Amino acid sequence: MQTKVSSLTREVIISDTGPTILIGERINPTGKKKLQQELLAGNLDLVRQEAAQQVAAGADILDVNVGATGVDEVALLPQAILAVREVTDVPLCIDSGNPRALEAALKVYKGRALVNSVKAEESSLQDVLALVKEHNAAVIGLTMDEKGIPADAARRIQLAHRIVERAETMGLEREDIVIDCLNIPVAANTAAGATLVEAISAVKRELGVNMTLGASNVSFGLPERPLLNGVFLGIVINLGVNCPVVDVGKVRQYALAADALLGRDQYMRRFIQDFRIRQKAAQQQP
């Protein structure tokens, strides 16, 4: 099962046999006051800066979201796509809940984008999947519907099936659908982690699709967030999440370690290479 996304010059393949693909999360104004202010002002310098820094930290794909209150996403999202393209050629994940904004961004995107996202509600299934098909993109499917995120694993699994079935009915291939079983903070619900583990395992087993997850959501409201995020990332990678959305600079080492320990890094070359680079950088510091 290979999900292929690309820019004009670079292709990234998401699969269970290759390395874990890291989607950089930081071009998203949620909880980022400075980025919100810059977007409202139409200033994309911080977007460019975040893009360059995430790629330098090891991001394989960049998520691009400009959905701040007061922002005209239809106008600004395609501008942000072009701004990111000025500083990097990695493939992009176009992130919006507004189908018109997705359409505007897809029109300027050169390559094969990953669309974030479609929900298991009728209006989203109709509008977003039609856009994905028209623009030959891949898409992230969120296991939520009109009632929100289900508390139980069984319902999330059911919604994953609904998304895949509808997408295939509309002519999309299963490899072009990436499922997100949705991460709820364990501080709000101590059973949330176990529920998510159950949902991911079943979706992987029953549908065989590639899978993503906002890994850092698990630790909201808790201390030692990088530690919790990193350990949880290793758990979900083992279960089948092969393209998580993460703060790359903080958790990349955990992803590399998971790949090395799970046999997805031949002779642990990527893990050892990363260690040597970090060791050299530490030695050069005054």
N, C-alpha and C positions, 0 to 999 in steps of 0.2 A: 504494500500500500504506500504509494509515493505521492505526496502533494508537492507540486512544483510551483514556485513563485519566482519572479525575476524582475530585474530592472533591464535596461537596454544592454547592460554589459555584464551582469552577474546573475547566476541562477542559484537558488537555494532549494535543496530537496529535503522535505520532512519525511522521515520514515522511522521504523523501529530498528532498522539495521545500521543506520548511520548515526553520527553524533547527535546529541540533543541540540536542537536549534533554539537559540535564545532570542526572544523578541523584546527589544528594549521598550520600557514602559514610560519613560520620563517626559515625553512630549504629550502631556496630558495635564490640563489645568486643575484637575480635581485636587484640592488640598494644597495648591501651590499659588499663593497670593501674588507673588511677583509675576509669574507666567500669566495669570489671569489679567493683571494690569497691562502687561505688554500686548496681549492679544486684543484687549479692548481698544488699545491705542493703535492697533494695526501694525505693531512693530514685531517683526519676525526674527530679530537678531538672536534672541534667547532660544528660539526654536532651532536655529542653525547651530548655536553653541551646544545645545543638548544633543543634537544629532551627531555632531563630530565627536563629542566626549563619549557617547555610548558606543559608537563604532570602535573608537580607540580602546575601550574597555572590553570589547569582544562581542558586541551585538551582531547577530547575523541578519536580523530583520528589525526595522524600526516601526513601532506603532505611532501613528500621527493622529492626534485628537485635539481639536480647538474649541470644544464645547463648553465655553465659559458663559455665564449669564450675561446677556446683552450683546454677545458676539453674533454676527451674521455668518453662520457656518457655511451657507451656500456660497458666499463670496470668499470667505477666508480659508476654508479647507483646501481648495485647489491652489491658492497662493502659498499655503504652508507646504503642500506637496512639492511645489516648484522650488521653494526656499531650501528644503531639505536636500533636494537633488543638487543644489549648488555646492554642497559640502561633502556628499557621499553618494556612492552608487549602489548601496545595499538595497534589496527589495523592501517595499513598504507595506505596512498593514494599515489600511485606511479605516479610521475608527470614528463612526458617528451613528447616532440613532435616528438621524434625519435622512430619509431616502434621497431627497433632493440634493443634499450636501454630498452624499456618496456618489450620486450621478455626476455632479459637477467635478468632483475630484477624479473619478474614473476617466472622464473625458480628457484630462490633461496628463494622466499617468501613462508613462511609456514603459511597457513590459507587462508582466502578469501579476496583478496585485492580489493581496489577501484582504478580503473585506471583513471588517469587524463591526457589525455582526448581524445575523438574522435570529429572531426569536421564534418560538413555537406558537406564535399567535397569528391568526389568519392574515391580518393586514401586512405584517412583516414578511410572512412566507410568500405572499403574492408580490409585494413591491420589491423586496430586496433580492429574492432569488431571480426575479426577472432581470434585474440589473446585472447580477453576477453572470447569468447566462449570456446576456447581450455583450458584455465586455470581456468574456472569457477569463473570468477571475476565479479564485478560490474563496471560500467563505468560512467564517467561524460561526457555528451554531450554538446559541446559548440555551441551556435547558431551563427555560422559564417561559411563562405564557402571560395571559391577561391578569392572572392572579398573583404574579410575581414568581419568586424562587420557591419551589416546593421544599418543605422541611424534610421530607423523606426521600430516600434514595430511589424507591420504586417509581415515583412520579417523574423524577428527573430522567430515569432510564426510558420511561415511556415517551417523554418529550423528545429525547434524542432520536428515538425510532421515528417519531412523527416528522422531524426535520429531515432526516435522511430519506425517508420514503417520499416526502413531497419534492425534495430536490431531485431525486432520481426520476420522478414522474415528469419533472420539467426539463429533463434532458441533461442534468449534471451527472458527472461520474462520482462514485462514492469517494474516490481518492481526493476529490476537490472539496470535501466537506470535513472540517476540523471541529470536533465537538469540545465544548467547555462545560463541565458539570458544575461550575460556579462554586467559588470558595467563600464561605461565610466565617467571620472571625470567631475563633473558639472562645474568646472572652465573653461573647454574647450568648454562646450556646456551646457548652462543653462537649456535646455529642456531634458537633458540626464536622470535625475532622474524620471521625469514624464513618459518618454518613457519606461524606465525600469519597472516602476510600471505597466504600461499597458501590457507589454509583460509577466511579471511574472503572473499577474492575469489571463490572457487568457490561458497561458500554463497550469496553475494549473487547471483551469476550464475545459479545453478541453481534456487534457491528463491525469490528475490526478497523475502525476509522482511526486516523491520527487525532491527537488530542492536545488541547492547550489548557491553561489555567492561569489566573492571576495569583501567583504564588504568595505574594506578600500580604494579601488580604487576611490570611490566617492569623496574623499576629497583631492586628490592630488592637490598641489599648493595653498591650502587654510590654514589659521590659525585655531586653535582650532580643529585639526583633530580628536582627540579622542572623542570630543563632537559630531561632525558631524557624525563620524562613528557609534557611539553608538545610536544616534537617528535614523539614517538610518537603522541600524540593526533591531531596534524595528519595523520599518515600514515594512521591507521585511519579517520578521518573521510572522507578521500578515497576509501577503499576501500568504504565503506558502513556503517560504525558510526555510527549516528545518535542513540543515547541512551547514551553511556558513563557508567559509574559512576566518579565522580572526587571528589577533594578540591577542591571548586568554587573556594574562595578562592585556590588556588595555580595553577590551570590555566585558569580561565575565559577569560583573555585569548587563550590559544592557540586555544581553540575558536572564539572570535569572529573571530580572524584567519583561521582555516581557512575558516570560512563566507564571510567577505568575499572571500577569494582564489578560492574555488570557485564564486562566483556565487550563493550562497545567502543573501545579505544585500543586498537591493536598494539600490543607491547607497551601500552600506557604511554605512547609517544606524546600525545597532546598534553597529558597531565604533567609529564616530566619536562616538556618544553616550556609550559607555563611556569613551572617551579623555577626553572633556570632563568627565565626572563625576570621574574619577581626578585630572585636572589641577586641578580646583577643590578637591578634598579636600586635595591636596598644598599648594596655596597657603594653605589655612586652618590648616595645622599650624604651631605656633610655631617 
